[in-house]
Amino acid sequence: MATFIPNYLLIDLSTLFSKYHYDEFTFQNAFDLLSSDYRYTSQKLSKLEKSGYISKRQDPSDGRKRFYRINNLNLEDIMKDIGNGINVK
């Protein structure tokens, strides 16, 4: 299950999804698409992975290269998580 993430990460996730859907992409692909600097792109992908929205695997032939994929999540679970992050008074 995915956990709550800030809106700026949802926007980045949406941008990645609009281009790659559930196909694999590399760090360089994300870097080019998100138009952030190297370190910030790395932080974004790390947060999306820790939150359960994307998964990462290492290239067996080159340990430095990573492949990312957006996880196929249930929309109802995401909406519940987003709702849990909203403060209702």
Secondary structure by P-SEA (a helix, b strand, c coil): ccccccaaaaaaaaaaaaccccccccaaaaaaaacccaaaaaaaaaaaaaaccbbbbcccccccbbbbbbccccaaaaaaaaaaacccc
